[in-house]
Amino acid sequence: MREPGIDYHAIFEASPSAMLVLNSVLVILDANRSYQNLVARNRDELIGQYVFDAFPQNDESEMADLKASLRRVLESHNQDVAGPIRHDLEEPDRPGVFVERYWSPINAPVLDSDGQVALIVHRLEEITDLVRAGGPDVDHRRRQMKLELYARSRELQQVNERLRQTNARERQIALALQDSMLPAPQALAHHRAAVRYRPAVHALNVCGDWYDVTQLPNGKYAVAVGDVVGHGLAAAGVMGQLRSALSAAIRVVGGPASALDGLDMYARSVDGALSTTAVQTVIAWADHRITYSSAGHPPPALADPDGTVRFLDQATDPPLGASMEHTPRPQASITYADGATLVLYTDGLIERRGEDIDQGLQRLADHLARHGNGEVEALADALIDLSYATDDTAVVVVRL
């Protein structure tokens, strides 16, 4: 909101920078005192004129660059810097004697309530000292090289700013994908579950890992995790397709192995889905039994209340689409005691560069042996903190 008592027109008039206010068709609406002094024209001589009719005549290439800059502002709604221009000033006490001066035009949009460019603030910043550095004996060629270098440096600044804005937009897209494809787990009737997701360092907020916690129509619970090869929005798109397909399959087939069989056939028709790993479990709480099947994925961990940790590794097959011919996947079951904890995760939790995977599994087992009886949300937080920063990680904790 505008601060009360501030005279913005007085600020505009007092600015040492030469400034014009243009409308969207580049007609001059106002010129501050610094600009009037620069071009030796008063406000009445400038207002209402097309900017390139009122602007002092300069090199045609300079004017073409300035026109292109203004056009970019209108199209992109972002600030833009034009290449340097030369405009010599008459010495106050020596009529008819002009001194060589150089200026950098900066054009900034003023948007209306609909987000459209209503006005453009055209500002000139003097760069004569920069151009003429080295003394009066600097030759014309060196001076032109300085101008060109300055112009290119300002262009790089603009490119960097556009990249920053693009990255910010992609981050927002990634956040929206994360919210839509990795929602909070459904409330379970007889157990408590917590999920955590952490993207790799320098990655967008969504990569190829996923989780799913679902209460099935028959009263059992389905818990799954998976990992698509790669990072970024492309991997996230594949992840979304596979997660949805597996979540649908486990609702209608006879068990985890059958669900992964269907997912394997589906993955062969999805670009970027081959070599995805996944593990599907089904928890029959009435029987205290977990049935599971794995497609090349790290084994889930089952921590008993007494601190014993078992890995569910008796039903593991290759990743999705890795076999030349489709064959039925294996399935196994294991019983659990009241108060046990089931942990599903992706490889970022246990893998370290230069370390054998058995060391990562042992580190997880040791942690669960010491802290497996803790509250599920706190345990999920502690486990995600074990993850390796260079890989994305998903963790699901279920108290049985």
BARO-392019 format. One line per field, with one value per residue (C-alpha): residue number from 1; residue in one letter; x, y, z. Coordinates in nm, 2 decimals. Example, Ala and Ser with C-alpha at 12.3 -4.5 7.8 and 13.67 -1.06 7.14 Angstrom:
<rs>
num <- c(1	2) $
residu <- c(A	S) $
xx <- c(1.23	1.37) $
yy <- c(-0.45	-0.11) $
zz <- c(0.78	0.71) $
</rs>
This chain:
<rs>
num <- c(1	2	3	4	5	6	7	8	9	10	11	12	13	14	15	16	17	18	19	20	21	22	23	24	25	26	27	28	29	30	31	32	33	34	35	36	37	38	39	40	41	42	43	44	45	46	47	48	49	50	51	52	53	54	55	56	57	58	59	60	61	62	63	64	65	66	67	68	69	70	71	72	73	74	75	76	77	78	79	80	81	82	83	84	85	86	87	88	89	90	91	92	93	94	95	96	97	98	99	100	101	102	103	104	105	106	107	108	109	110	111	112	113	114	115	116	117	118	119	120	121	122	123	124	125	126	127	128	129	130	131	132	133	134	135	136	137	138	139	140	141	142	143	144	145	146	147	148	149	150	151	152	153	154	155	156	157	158	159	160	161	162	163	164	165	166	167	168	169	170	171	172	173	174	175	176	177	178	179	180	181	182	183	184	185	186	187	188	189	190	191	192	193	194	195	196	197	198	199	200	201	202	203	204	205	206	207	208	209	210	211	212	213	214	215	216	217	218	219	220	221	222	223	224	225	226	227	228	229	230	231	232	233	234	235	236	237	238	239	240	241	242	243	244	245	246	247	248	249	250	251	252	253	254	255	256	257	258	259	260	261	262	263	264	265	266	267	268	269	270	271	272	273	274	275	276	277	278	279	280	281	282	283	284	285	286	287	288	289	290	291	292	293	294	295	296	297	298	299	300	301	302	303	304	305	306	307	308	309	310	311	312	313	314	315	316	317	318	319	320	321	322	323	324	325	326	327	328	329	330	331	332	333	334	335	336	337	338	339	340	341	342	343	344	345	346	347	348	349	350	351	352	353	354	355	356	357	358	359	360	361	362	363	364	365	366	367	368	369	370	371	372	373	374	375	376	377	378	379	380	381	382	383	384	385	386	387	388	389	390	391	392	393	394	395	396	397	398	399	400) $
residu <- c(M	R	E	P	G	I	D	Y	H	A	I	F	E	A	S	P	S	A	M	L	V	L	N	S	V	L	V	I	L	D	A	N	R	S	Y	Q	N	L	V	A	R	N	R	D	E	L	I	G	Q	Y	V	F	D	A	F	P	Q	N	D	E	S	E	M	A	D	L	K	A	S	L	R	R	V	L	E	S	H	N	Q	D	V	A	G	P	I	R	H	D	L	E	E	P	D	R	P	G	V	F	V	E	R	Y	W	S	P	I	N	A	P	V	L	D	S	D	G	Q	V	A	L	I	V	H	R	L	E	E	I	T	D	L	V	R	A	G	G	P	D	V	D	H	R	R	R	Q	M	K	L	E	L	Y	A	R	S	R	E	L	Q	Q	V	N	E	R	L	R	Q	T	N	A	R	E	R	Q	I	A	L	A	L	Q	D	S	M	L	P	A	P	Q	A	L	A	H	H	R	A	A	V	R	Y	R	P	A	V	H	A	L	N	V	C	G	D	W	Y	D	V	T	Q	L	P	N	G	K	Y	A	V	A	V	G	D	V	V	G	H	G	L	A	A	A	G	V	M	G	Q	L	R	S	A	L	S	A	A	I	R	V	V	G	G	P	A	S	A	L	D	G	L	D	M	Y	A	R	S	V	D	G	A	L	S	T	T	A	V	Q	T	V	I	A	W	A	D	H	R	I	T	Y	S	S	A	G	H	P	P	P	A	L	A	D	P	D	G	T	V	R	F	L	D	Q	A	T	D	P	P	L	G	A	S	M	E	H	T	P	R	P	Q	A	S	I	T	Y	A	D	G	A	T	L	V	L	Y	T	D	G	L	I	E	R	R	G	E	D	I	D	Q	G	L	Q	R	L	A	D	H	L	A	R	H	G	N	G	E	V	E	A	L	A	D	A	L	I	D	L	S	Y	A	T	D	D	T	A	V	V	V	V	R	L) $
xx <- c(0.00	0.11	0.26	0.07	0.23	0.48	0.49	0.59	0.59	0.83	1.06	1.03	1.12	1.42	1.57	1.93	1.85	1.70	1.36	1.06	0.72	0.58	0.24	0.20	0.23	0.55	0.41	0.57	0.34	0.60	0.97	1.15	1.39	1.70	1.58	1.47	1.82	1.98	1.80	1.78	1.40	1.12	0.83	0.59	0.82	0.82	0.48	0.25	0.52	0.62	0.94	1.16	1.03	1.12	1.45	1.76	1.88	2.15	2.31	2.04	2.17	2.15	1.79	1.71	1.84	1.64	1.32	1.39	1.43	1.10	0.93	1.07	0.93	0.58	0.60	0.76	0.63	0.99	1.26	1.50	1.84	1.92	2.27	2.46	2.39	2.60	2.44	2.68	2.60	2.66	2.90	2.70	2.96	3.07	2.77	2.81	3.08	2.96	3.12	3.11	2.88	2.75	2.43	2.27	1.89	1.69	1.32	1.09	0.72	0.44	0.16	-0.21	-0.45	-0.49	-0.11	-0.08	0.18	0.02	0.33	0.70	0.96	1.25	1.57	1.91	2.22	2.54	2.84	3.08	3.35	3.33	3.36	3.64	3.84	4.21	4.24	4.17	4.41	4.19	4.13	3.79	3.82	3.90	3.61	3.37	3.50	3.42	3.07	3.02	3.15	2.92	2.62	2.70	2.74	2.40	2.25	2.39	2.24	1.90	1.95	2.04	1.73	1.50	1.66	1.60	1.23	1.20	1.35	1.10	0.81	0.94	0.97	0.60	0.51	0.71	0.54	0.20	0.30	0.42	0.09	-0.11	0.09	0.23	-0.06	-0.08	-0.17	-0.53	-0.63	-0.61	-0.87	-0.64	-0.29	-0.10	0.12	0.36	0.53	0.82	0.97	1.30	1.42	1.79	2.00	1.98	1.67	1.32	1.08	0.95	1.16	1.10	1.03	0.67	0.47	0.11	-0.08	-0.43	-0.71	-0.85	-1.22	-1.17	-1.04	-0.67	-0.41	-0.19	0.15	0.39	0.70	0.87	1.16	1.17	1.51	1.61	1.52	1.31	0.97	1.00	1.07	0.79	0.55	0.64	0.62	0.26	0.15	0.31	0.19	-0.17	-0.15	-0.02	-0.27	-0.55	-0.42	-0.38	-0.75	-0.87	-0.62	-0.54	-0.23	0.10	0.26	-0.04	-0.04	0.33	0.27	0.01	0.24	0.53	0.32	0.20	0.55	0.67	0.44	0.54	0.85	1.10	0.94	1.17	1.40	1.17	1.18	0.88	0.76	0.40	0.28	-0.06	-0.12	-0.40	-0.44	-0.69	-0.43	-0.12	0.02	0.21	0.21	0.47	0.64	0.93	1.04	1.41	1.35	1.53	1.35	1.11	1.21	1.00	1.10	0.95	0.87	1.17	1.41	1.45	1.46	1.38	1.40	1.13	1.36	1.21	1.00	1.23	1.24	1.41	1.29	1.00	1.06	1.41	1.33	1.32	1.00	0.73	0.71	0.49	0.65	0.70	0.51	0.58	0.42	0.54	0.36	0.41	0.34	0.12	0.33	0.57	0.68	0.69	0.92	0.92	1.17	1.36	1.74	1.83	1.78	2.05	2.29	2.61	2.87	3.16	2.98	2.84	2.46	2.48	2.63	2.33	2.09	2.27	2.26	1.88	1.85	2.05	1.85	1.52	1.65	1.71	1.42	1.17	0.92	0.91	0.61	0.56	0.59	0.92	1.05	0.97	1.16	1.46	1.47	1.45	1.74	1.95	1.90	2.18	2.16	2.25	1.95	1.57	1.42	1.07	0.99	0.67	0.64	0.34	0.28	0.12) $
yy <- c(0.00	0.36	0.53	0.84	1.18	1.08	1.30	1.06	1.32	1.53	1.22	1.18	1.54	1.54	1.22	1.27	1.01	1.13	0.97	0.96	0.81	0.65	0.49	0.15	0.30	0.48	0.83	1.06	1.14	1.31	1.40	1.48	1.78	1.58	1.45	1.80	1.93	1.64	1.70	2.08	2.07	2.17	1.94	2.10	2.02	1.65	1.55	1.40	1.31	0.96	0.90	0.84	1.17	1.37	1.18	1.35	1.19	0.92	0.64	0.42	0.10	0.25	0.35	0.01	-0.15	0.09	0.01	-0.36	-0.31	-0.13	-0.39	-0.66	-0.48	-0.47	-0.84	-0.98	-0.74	-0.74	-0.47	-0.45	-0.28	-0.15	-0.11	0.21	0.52	0.83	1.17	1.47	1.76	2.13	2.29	2.55	2.82	2.75	2.77	2.54	2.33	1.97	1.71	1.34	1.15	0.79	0.66	0.33	0.31	0.11	0.04	-0.08	-0.17	-0.04	-0.30	-0.23	-0.43	-0.69	-0.74	-0.55	-0.29	0.05	0.26	0.23	0.42	0.50	0.59	0.70	0.62	0.79	0.56	0.81	0.75	0.37	0.41	0.67	0.50	0.51	0.88	1.11	0.91	0.61	0.54	0.50	0.12	0.06	0.28	0.08	-0.23	-0.10	-0.01	-0.35	-0.52	-0.31	-0.39	-0.76	-0.76	-0.59	-0.85	-1.13	-0.97	-0.97	-1.34	-1.43	-1.25	-1.43	-1.77	-1.69	-1.61	-1.93	-2.14	-1.98	-2.07	-2.43	-2.45	-2.35	-2.62	-2.87	-2.78	-2.82	-3.16	-3.27	-3.17	-3.35	-3.67	-3.71	-3.63	-3.70	-4.07	-4.17	-4.22	-4.59	-4.75	-4.95	-4.82	-4.49	-4.39	-4.11	-4.02	-3.80	-3.69	-3.51	-3.41	-3.43	-3.12	-2.89	-3.08	-2.95	-3.03	-3.34	-3.61	-3.98	-4.12	-4.19	-4.35	-4.46	-4.55	-4.68	-4.85	-5.13	-5.21	-5.55	-5.37	-5.44	-5.17	-5.13	-4.95	-4.90	-4.70	-4.67	-4.50	-4.38	-4.34	-3.98	-3.64	-3.34	-3.28	-3.56	-3.82	-3.67	-3.71	-4.08	-4.13	-3.99	-4.24	-4.54	-4.44	-4.41	-4.74	-4.93	-4.77	-4.88	-5.23	-5.32	-5.24	-5.50	-5.78	-6.07	-5.93	-5.74	-5.97	-5.95	-5.57	-5.55	-5.79	-5.54	-5.25	-5.42	-5.46	-5.10	-4.97	-5.12	-4.87	-4.56	-4.37	-4.34	-4.60	-4.90	-4.99	-4.83	-5.01	-5.06	-5.26	-5.33	-5.45	-5.54	-5.54	-5.78	-5.63	-5.90	-6.18	-5.97	-6.06	-5.86	-5.99	-5.83	-5.83	-5.63	-5.52	-5.46	-5.23	-5.21	-5.44	-5.30	-5.32	-5.47	-5.37	-5.58	-5.42	-5.61	-5.43	-5.72	-5.59	-5.81	-5.72	-5.83	-5.97	-6.31	-6.19	-5.98	-5.97	-5.74	-5.38	-5.30	-5.40	-5.53	-5.89	-5.97	-6.17	-6.10	-6.37	-6.38	-6.20	-6.38	-6.30	-6.37	-6.32	-6.25	-6.21	-5.93	-5.85	-5.57	-5.25	-5.35	-5.09	-5.13	-4.90	-4.86	-4.63	-4.55	-4.60	-4.24	-4.35	-4.63	-4.57	-4.37	-4.31	-4.55	-4.76	-5.11	-5.12	-5.37	-5.09	-4.87	-5.15	-5.21	-4.84	-4.84	-5.16	-5.02	-4.70	-4.89	-5.13	-4.82	-4.59	-4.82	-4.79	-4.41	-4.20	-4.25	-3.88	-3.84	-4.16	-4.05	-3.72	-3.91	-4.15	-3.88	-3.71	-4.03	-3.98	-3.88	-3.53	-3.61	-3.84	-3.79	-4.00	-4.12	-4.28	-4.44	-4.55	-4.76	-4.85	-5.20) $
zz <- c(0.00	-0.07	0.23	0.33	0.30	0.03	-0.28	-0.55	-0.82	-0.62	-0.59	-0.97	-1.03	-0.78	-0.92	-1.05	-1.32	-1.64	-1.66	-1.90	-1.84	-2.15	-2.22	-2.38	-2.73	-2.64	-2.62	-2.36	-2.06	-1.84	-1.82	-1.50	-1.46	-1.51	-1.85	-1.96	-1.88	-2.06	-2.39	-2.35	-2.39	-2.15	-2.06	-2.30	-2.59	-2.49	-2.36	-2.61	-2.86	-2.97	-2.79	-3.10	-3.25	-2.94	-2.86	-2.99	-3.31	-3.25	-3.43	-3.61	-3.46	-3.11	-3.17	-3.31	-2.99	-2.78	-2.97	-2.93	-2.55	-2.52	-2.72	-2.49	-2.19	-2.35	-2.44	-2.13	-1.86	-1.72	-1.69	-1.98	-2.04	-2.39	-2.53	-2.45	-2.65	-2.71	-2.65	-2.62	-2.39	-2.46	-2.20	-2.00	-2.03	-2.39	-2.63	-2.93	-2.76	-2.69	-2.47	-2.56	-2.31	-2.29	-2.13	-2.04	-2.10	-1.85	-1.92	-1.64	-1.67	-1.45	-1.45	-1.41	-1.19	-1.48	-1.50	-1.83	-1.90	-1.84	-1.83	-1.89	-1.69	-1.93	-1.73	-1.85	-1.63	-1.73	-1.80	-1.96	-1.70	-1.77	-2.14	-2.13	-1.86	-1.95	-2.03	-2.33	-2.56	-2.57	-2.94	-3.10	-3.14	-2.77	-2.68	-2.90	-2.74	-2.40	-2.51	-2.66	-2.34	-2.13	-2.34	-2.33	-1.95	-1.91	-2.14	-1.93	-1.62	-1.80	-1.90	-1.55	-1.42	-1.67	-1.57	-1.20	-1.28	-1.49	-1.21	-0.97	-1.19	-1.23	-0.86	-0.82	-1.08	-0.89	-0.56	-0.73	-0.86	-0.52	-0.36	-0.63	-0.67	-0.32	-0.09	0.28	0.34	0.40	0.76	0.86	1.08	1.30	1.25	1.23	0.93	0.86	0.53	0.44	0.10	0.05	-0.30	-0.39	-0.34	-0.65	-0.77	-0.81	-0.53	-0.72	-0.86	-0.93	-0.59	-0.47	-0.19	-0.15	0.17	0.10	0.29	0.06	0.03	0.21	0.52	0.45	0.40	0.09	0.13	-0.16	-0.26	-0.59	-0.77	-1.13	-1.29	-1.32	-1.17	-1.25	-1.40	-1.67	-1.40	-1.19	-1.48	-1.52	-1.14	-1.14	-1.41	-1.23	-0.89	-1.01	-1.21	-0.91	-0.67	-0.91	-0.96	-0.59	-0.54	-0.80	-0.81	-0.58	-0.41	-0.44	-0.69	-0.93	-0.89	-0.98	-1.28	-1.41	-1.35	-1.53	-1.84	-1.82	-1.77	-2.10	-2.28	-2.09	-2.20	-1.92	-1.70	-1.76	-1.48	-1.22	-0.89	-0.66	-0.36	-0.28	0.06	0.19	0.56	0.69	1.04	1.15	1.08	1.18	0.84	0.57	0.22	-0.02	-0.35	-0.48	-0.83	-0.77	-0.47	-0.14	0.11	0.36	0.73	1.00	1.35	1.63	1.97	2.13	1.89	1.64	1.28	0.98	0.61	0.38	0.11	0.02	-0.28	-0.50	-0.88	-1.14	-1.18	-1.41	-1.77	-1.70	-1.82	-2.18	-2.13	-1.87	-1.60	-1.29	-0.99	-0.65	-0.34	0.03	0.37	0.72	1.06	1.31	1.67	1.80	1.82	1.54	1.29	0.91	0.72	0.34	0.17	-0.14	-0.20	-0.10	0.26	0.26	-0.03	0.01	-0.26	-0.22	0.04	0.01	0.03	0.32	0.53	0.46	0.55	0.87	0.96	0.91	1.12	1.40	1.41	1.41	1.69	1.91	1.81	1.64	1.92	1.91	1.79	1.42	1.32	1.51	1.37	1.02	1.08	1.22	0.93	0.65	0.82	0.75	0.38	0.14	0.01	-0.35	-0.40	-0.35	-0.07	0.03	0.36	0.49	0.86	0.97	1.34	1.33) $
</rs>
